Amino acid sequence: MITTKAARTHQYILDKVAPIFNKNGYIGTSMSDITKATGLTKGAIYGNFKNKEELALEAFSYNVQFIMDKIRFILNDIESPIAKLFALTNFYREYYKYNLPRGGCPLLNVATDANYTNPELFQRAKYVIEKLKNGIVKMLVDGIEKGEIKNTIDAEKYGGRIFSLIEGAVFTSVMLRDDSYLLDMMNHIDKMIQTELQVK
């Protein structure tokens, strides 16, 4: 794939800056942080992004895409909806270890940091939350249609419940620097799948 120099520069800036936004937040990331990380001038940065807000939005999308790509790669070749749910909990068992060096969960970071400071960034986080939750709901609906999940369950309710349990555990593990909370919650969700959702 051939890319222009401008496109390569654009991507280079995101590669360098996205982890900084994730660690420091929108307000906590200064232009000097950005120029220092990239080795580029302020003019060069604004030649690729019209302002700091646009850069923050793209950095958030970049950080989220990093996670979504990993989830998609893991689930892509799995046909069984039940197996997909278990693969998802396995993914989050490792989430703390590989995501902490990148500044923690970008979804939680932005949702907390941008709530009252950057409405557009906050709305982007809400969109991603809905997308992730709906992905779980779709697994449950597929499971019902394939006879793997009980047809009496409310897919929307359980999708929201599973997503909330995952994100709550991510938040607690990151805040306390202890992945045992995440590991314990994934075990709890697995048991919920086995006892409340799965057709025996």
Backbone hydrogen bonds, N-H to C=O, Kabsch-Sander energy under -0.5 kcal/mol:
donor,donor_aa,acceptor,acceptor_aa,energy
8,R,4,T,-2.2
9,T,5,K,-2.4
10,H,6,A,-2.4
11,Q,7,A,-2.3
12,Y,8,R,-2.4
13,I,9,T,-2.4
14,L,10,H,-1.8
15,D,11,Q,-2.7
16,K,12,Y,-1.9
17,V,13,I,-2.6
18,A,14,L,-2.5
20,I,17,V,-0.5
21,F,17,V,-2.3
22,N,18,A,-2.1
23,K,19,P,-1.8
24,N,20,I,-3.1
25,G,21,F,-2.3
28,G,24,N,-0.6
29,T,25,G,-0.8
29,T,26,Y,-0.6
30,S,28,G,-0.7
34,I,30,S,-1.7
35,T,31,M,-2.8
36,K,32,S,-2.2
37,A,33,D,-2.1
38,T,34,I,-1.9
39,G,35,T,-2.3
45,I,41,T,-2.0
46,Y,42,K,-2.5
47,G,43,G,-0.7
48,N,45,I,-1.5
49,F,45,I,-1.8
55,L,51,N,-1.7
56,A,52,K,-2.6
57,L,53,E,-2.4
58,E,54,E,-2.2
59,A,55,L,-2.4
60,F,56,A,-2.4
61,S,57,L,-2.2
62,Y,58,E,-2.4
63,N,59,A,-2.5
64,V,60,F,-2.7
65,Q,61,S,-2.6
66,F,62,Y,-1.6
67,I,63,N,-1.0
68,M,64,V,-2.8
69,D,65,Q,-2.8
70,K,66,F,-1.1
71,I,67,I,-2.3
72,R,68,M,-2.9
73,F,69,D,-2.3
74,I,70,K,-2.0
75,L,71,I,-2.4
76,N,72,R,-1.8
78,I,75,L,-1.7
79,E,77,D,-0.6
84,K,80,S,-2.0
85,L,81,P,-2.0
86,F,82,I,-2.0
87,A,83,A,-2.3
88,L,84,K,-2.1
89,T,85,L,-1.9
90,N,86,F,-2.0
91,F,87,A,-2.1
92,Y,88,L,-2.0
93,R,89,T,-1.2
94,E,90,N,-0.8
94,E,91,F,-1.0
96,Y,92,Y,-0.6
98,Y,94,E,-1.7
99,N,95,Y,-1.8
100,L,96,Y,-1.9
102,R,99,N,-0.9
103,G,100,L,-2.2
104,G,99,N,-2.0
109,N,105,C,-2.6
110,V,106,P,-2.4
111,A,107,L,-2.3
112,T,108,L,-2.0
113,D,109,N,-2.8
114,A,110,V,-2.9
118,N,114,A,-1.8
122,F,118,N,-2.4
123,Q,119,P,-2.5
124,R,120,E,-1.8
125,A,121,L,-1.9
126,K,122,F,-2.1
127,Y,123,Q,-2.1
128,V,124,R,-1.9
129,I,125,A,-2.3
130,E,126,K,-2.3
131,K,127,Y,-2.2
132,L,128,V,-2.7
133,K,129,I,-2.7
134,N,130,E,-2.8
135,G,131,K,-1.5
136,I,132,L,-1.4
137,V,133,K,-2.2
138,K,134,N,-2.4
139,M,135,G,-1.6
140,L,136,I,-2.1
141,V,137,V,-2.7
142,D,138,K,-2.8
143,G,139,M,-2.2
144,I,140,L,-2.2
145,E,141,V,-2.4
146,K,142,D,-1.9
147,G,144,I,-1.2
148,E,143,G,-2.3
149,I,143,G,-1.8
150,K,197,L,-2.9
153,I,150,K,-1.2
155,A,153,I,-0.9
158,Y,154,D,-2.6
159,G,155,A,-2.5
160,G,156,E,-2.1
161,R,157,K,-2.2
162,I,158,Y,-2.8
163,F,159,G,-2.3
164,S,160,G,-2.4
165,L,161,R,-2.3
166,I,162,I,-2.3
167,E,163,F,-2.7
168,G,164,S,-2.4
169,A,165,L,-1.9
170,V,166,I,-2.4
171,F,167,E,-2.6
172,T,168,G,-2.2
173,S,169,A,-2.6
174,V,170,V,-2.5
175,M,171,F,-2.6
176,L,172,T,-2.3
177,R,173,S,-0.7
178,D,173,S,-2.0
181,Y,178,D,-0.9
183,L,179,D,-2.4
184,D,180,S,-2.6
185,M,181,Y,-2.0
186,M,182,L,-2.1
187,N,183,L,-1.8
188,H,184,D,-2.0
189,I,185,M,-2.6
190,D,186,M,-2.3
191,K,187,N,-2.1
192,M,188,H,-2.1
193,I,189,I,-2.6
194,Q,190,D,-2.3
195,T,191,K,-2.7
196,E,192,M,-2.7
197,L,192,M,-1.1
197,L,193,I,-0.8
198,Q,193,I,-3.1
199,V,148,E,-2.7
